[in-house]
Amino acid sequence: MADIYWQPVNNPKGSGGHGHGRMAKAFQLMGLKGSTDTSVFYIHSDLESSDLSLHGDAVHLKSTGKNNYHALVARQQQDDIHRLAIRYIYNNGRPVNTSPSELLALNLGGLQIIPSPLPREHWKYKSKSLYRFQVTFEGKPLAEHGLLATTRFGSNEILHTDQSGFIELVIPEDFPEIIPLKRATPPGEIQLFSSYSSEGQVYEASLTAAYHPSDSSWKSVSLGALVVLIGLIFGFYINRKLPEHNRRKAK
């Protein structure tokens, strides 16, 4: 598990970082150590960057007024260990002339885990769907390199990159309960973590994101609930139609 990673603060029914709108979003930087050198910055969708201050271990993001994906980034250095935590966040606002692919192409130095690509605006990450990510070091792909994927509900999987540094991940459907309404189920959290050693230095990287139940899952739960409801109504109707002596319980 990465020493530092982003997670949403007090947002059990929200988007966990994929939400739209202009309300401020709060994220907590987990795994902070007080004696370490940590910097936090926010890369806007037009690639402008702004420094952020941690309040304890959290940041509160205000709207930038720009649409599309932004990147919340934290760097931490402790002796010979270099850590990088990233979370991509969608915002509404005025259109920009840059694309998410340009944001993903930024070389932040050291080890990175990069979505390939990010989900489109209204799609979001969903369980039972396959996604690709690339692991790079100093901007170059890492072949046959290990990556750990974990979720807040306890699922975990170790994957290895191909010759181009890519892994393919099917997000598990491990929700304790799926509510039969679209987006009604609180999102899960998935974290990707990897580490790499080079010239006596250790590099760690984490990428976190929210994920939602697949459409087929919440629809099937909805259908099941509807079938049960219809059965109850039909049973009540038939019972009312039966003669009185047929509705009496056997003694």
C-alpha positions as CSV (number, residue, x, y, z in Angstrom):
1,M,0.0,0.0,0.0
2,A,1.3,3.4,-0.9
3,D,2.4,5.6,2.0
4,I,0.4,8.5,0.6
5,Y,-2.8,8.5,-1.4
6,W,-5.8,10.7,-1.9
7,Q,-9.3,9.9,-0.6
8,P,-12.5,12.0,-0.5
9,V,-13.5,13.6,2.8
10,N,-17.0,13.0,4.2
11,N,-18.6,12.3,0.9
12,P,-20.4,8.9,1.3
13,K,-23.0,9.7,-1.3
14,G,-21.0,11.9,-3.6
15,S,-18.8,11.3,-6.5
16,G,-15.6,10.8,-4.6
17,G,-13.7,13.0,-7.1
18,H,-15.7,12.5,-10.3
19,G,-18.6,14.8,-9.5
20,H,-19.7,17.7,-11.5
21,G,-20.8,21.1,-10.4
22,R,-19.2,24.1,-8.7
23,M,-19.2,23.0,-5.1
24,A,-15.9,22.7,-3.3
25,K,-14.5,19.2,-3.0
26,A,-12.4,18.1,0.0
27,F,-9.7,15.4,-0.1
28,Q,-7.5,13.9,2.5
29,L,-3.9,12.9,2.0
30,M,-3.5,9.6,3.8
31,G,-0.2,8.4,5.2
32,L,1.3,11.8,5.9
33,K,4.4,11.9,8.1
34,G,5.0,15.1,10.0
35,S,8.7,15.2,9.4
36,T,8.6,14.7,5.7
37,D,8.8,17.4,2.9
38,T,5.4,17.4,1.2
39,S,4.1,19.7,-1.5
40,V,0.6,19.8,-3.0
41,F,-0.5,21.3,-6.3
42,Y,-3.5,21.4,-8.6
43,I,-3.0,21.1,-12.3
44,H,-6.0,22.7,-14.1
45,S,-7.5,21.3,-17.3
46,D,-5.7,24.0,-19.3
47,L,-2.4,22.8,-17.7
48,E,-2.0,25.9,-15.5
49,S,-0.8,24.8,-12.0
50,S,-1.6,26.3,-8.6
51,D,0.0,25.5,-5.3
52,L,-2.2,24.3,-2.5
53,S,-1.9,24.3,1.3
54,L,-2.8,21.3,3.5
55,H,-5.1,22.0,6.4
56,G,-4.0,19.2,8.6
57,D,-4.0,16.5,6.1
58,A,-6.8,17.8,3.8
59,V,-7.3,20.2,1.0
60,H,-10.5,22.0,-0.1
61,L,-10.7,22.5,-3.8
62,K,-12.7,25.5,-5.1
63,S,-13.9,25.7,-8.6
64,T,-11.4,26.8,-11.1
65,G,-14.1,28.0,-13.5
66,K,-12.7,25.6,-16.2
67,N,-14.3,22.4,-17.4
68,N,-12.8,18.9,-17.9
69,Y,-10.3,16.9,-15.8
70,H,-7.9,18.4,-13.3
71,A,-5.1,16.7,-11.4
72,L,-4.6,16.8,-7.7
73,V,-1.0,16.0,-7.0
74,A,1.0,15.5,-3.8
75,R,4.8,14.9,-3.6
76,Q,6.6,13.7,-0.6
77,Q,10.3,13.1,0.0
78,Q,11.8,11.2,2.9
79,D,15.5,10.5,2.8
80,D,15.9,8.3,-0.3
81,I,12.1,7.7,-0.8
82,H,10.2,9.7,-3.3
83,R,6.4,9.5,-3.3
84,L,3.8,10.7,-5.7
85,A,0.0,10.6,-5.2
86,I,-2.4,11.7,-8.0
87,R,-6.2,11.9,-8.3
88,Y,-8.0,13.2,-11.4
89,I,-11.1,15.3,-10.8
90,Y,-13.7,16.5,-13.2
91,N,-15.0,20.0,-13.0
92,N,-17.6,22.0,-14.9
93,G,-16.9,25.5,-16.2
94,R,-15.9,27.3,-19.4
95,P,-14.4,25.2,-22.2
96,V,-10.6,25.0,-22.5
97,N,-8.5,24.5,-25.5
98,T,-6.6,21.5,-24.1
99,S,-7.7,17.9,-23.8
100,P,-7.4,15.3,-21.0
101,S,-4.8,13.5,-23.1
102,E,-2.5,16.5,-22.8
103,L,-3.0,16.5,-19.0
104,L,-2.1,12.8,-18.9
105,A,1.0,13.4,-21.0
106,L,2.6,15.7,-18.5
107,N,5.8,14.2,-17.1
108,L,5.8,14.8,-13.4
109,G,9.1,13.0,-12.9
110,G,9.8,9.8,-11.1
111,L,7.2,7.0,-11.1
112,Q,3.7,7.6,-12.4
113,I,0.5,5.5,-12.9
114,I,-1.4,7.0,-15.9
115,P,-5.0,6.2,-16.9
116,S,-5.2,5.3,-20.6
117,P,-7.5,7.1,-21.1
118,L,-9.6,8.8,-18.4
119,P,-13.4,7.9,-18.5
120,R,-15.5,10.3,-20.6
121,E,-17.4,13.0,-18.7
122,H,-20.6,11.1,-17.9
123,W,-19.2,7.5,-17.9
124,K,-17.0,7.3,-14.8
125,Y,-15.3,4.2,-13.6
126,K,-17.6,1.2,-13.2
127,S,-17.4,-2.2,-11.8
128,K,-17.1,-5.2,-14.2
129,S,-15.6,-2.9,-16.8
130,L,-12.0,-3.1,-18.2
131,Y,-9.6,-0.2,-17.9
132,R,-6.0,0.4,-19.0
133,F,-3.3,2.1,-17.1
134,Q,0.4,2.7,-18.0
135,V,3.3,2.7,-15.5
136,T,6.2,5.0,-16.4
137,F,9.4,6.1,-14.9
138,E,10.9,9.4,-15.9
139,G,8.4,9.4,-18.8
140,K,9.4,6.0,-20.1
141,P,7.2,2.9,-19.9
142,L,8.2,0.2,-17.4
143,A,7.8,-3.3,-18.9
144,E,7.0,-6.4,-16.8
145,H,6.6,-4.2,-13.7
146,G,4.3,-5.0,-10.8
147,L,1.3,-3.0,-9.7
148,L,-1.1,-3.6,-6.8
149,A,-4.8,-2.7,-7.1
150,T,-6.9,-2.6,-3.9
151,T,-10.4,-1.3,-3.1
152,R,-12.0,0.0,0.1
153,F,-14.1,-3.1,0.2
154,G,-11.2,-5.4,0.5
155,S,-10.5,-6.7,-3.0
156,N,-6.9,-6.8,-4.1
157,E,-5.1,-8.0,-7.2
158,I,-1.4,-7.9,-8.4
159,L,-0.9,-7.2,-12.1
160,H,2.2,-6.9,-14.3
161,T,2.7,-4.5,-17.2
162,D,3.2,-5.6,-20.7
163,Q,6.2,-4.6,-22.9
164,S,4.7,-1.1,-23.3
165,G,4.1,-0.6,-19.6
166,F,0.3,-1.2,-19.8
167,I,-1.9,-3.2,-17.5
168,E,-5.5,-4.1,-18.0
169,L,-7.8,-4.0,-14.9
170,V,-11.4,-5.2,-14.5
171,I,-12.7,-3.3,-11.5
172,P,-14.4,-5.8,-9.2
173,E,-18.0,-5.6,-8.2
174,D,-17.5,-5.9,-4.5
175,F,-20.1,-3.5,-3.1
176,P,-21.7,-4.7,0.1
177,E,-25.1,-3.6,-1.2
178,I,-26.3,-2.2,-4.5
179,I,-29.3,0.1,-4.3
180,P,-31.7,-0.3,-7.2
181,L,-31.3,3.3,-8.5
182,K,-28.7,4.7,-10.8
183,R,-25.9,6.5,-8.8
184,A,-27.8,5.7,-5.5
185,T,-25.1,3.3,-4.3
186,P,-22.3,5.1,-2.5
187,P,-19.1,4.8,-4.7
188,G,-16.2,2.5,-3.9
189,E,-12.6,3.6,-3.9
190,I,-9.9,1.9,-5.9
191,Q,-6.2,2.5,-5.4
192,L,-3.4,1.6,-7.7
193,F,0.1,1.4,-6.2
194,S,3.5,0.7,-7.6
195,S,7.2,1.2,-6.5
196,Y,10.5,1.2,-8.3
197,S,14.1,1.4,-7.3
198,S,16.8,3.3,-9.3
199,E,20.3,4.3,-8.4
200,G,19.8,3.8,-4.7
201,Q,16.5,5.7,-4.6
202,V,13.0,4.3,-4.1
203,Y,10.0,5.7,-6.0
204,E,6.4,5.1,-5.0
205,A,3.3,6.2,-6.9
206,S,-0.4,5.9,-6.2
207,L,-3.5,6.7,-8.2
208,T,-7.0,6.7,-6.7
209,A,-10.5,7.0,-8.1
210,A,-14.1,6.4,-7.3
211,Y,-16.0,3.7,-9.0
212,H,-19.7,2.9,-9.3
213,P,-21.8,-0.3,-9.9
214,S,-22.1,-1.4,-13.5
215,D,-25.4,-0.5,-15.2
216,S,-26.3,-4.1,-15.6
217,S,-26.0,-4.6,-11.8
218,W,-28.2,-1.8,-10.5
219,K,-30.7,-2.5,-13.3
220,S,-30.9,-6.2,-12.4
221,V,-31.3,-5.3,-8.7
222,S,-34.1,-2.9,-9.8
223,L,-35.8,-5.6,-11.8
224,G,-35.6,-8.1,-8.9
225,A,-37.1,-5.6,-6.6
226,L,-39.9,-4.8,-9.1
227,V,-40.6,-8.6,-9.5
228,V,-40.9,-9.0,-5.8
229,L,-43.2,-6.0,-5.5
230,I,-45.4,-7.2,-8.4
231,G,-45.6,-10.7,-6.7
232,L,-46.7,-9.1,-3.4
233,I,-49.4,-7.0,-5.1
234,F,-50.6,-9.9,-7.2
235,G,-50.7,-12.2,-4.1
236,F,-52.7,-9.6,-2.2
237,Y,-55.1,-9.2,-5.1
238,I,-55.7,-13.0,-5.5
239,N,-56.1,-13.4,-1.7
240,R,-58.8,-10.7,-1.7
241,K,-60.6,-12.6,-4.6
242,L,-60.7,-16.0,-2.9
243,P,-63.8,-17.1,-0.9
244,E,-63.6,-16.4,2.7
245,H,-63.4,-20.1,3.7
246,N,-60.4,-20.5,1.4
247,R,-58.5,-17.7,3.0
248,R,-58.8,-19.1,6.5
249,K,-55.8,-20.7,8.0
250,A,-56.0,-24.4,8.5
251,K,-56.5,-25.4,12.1
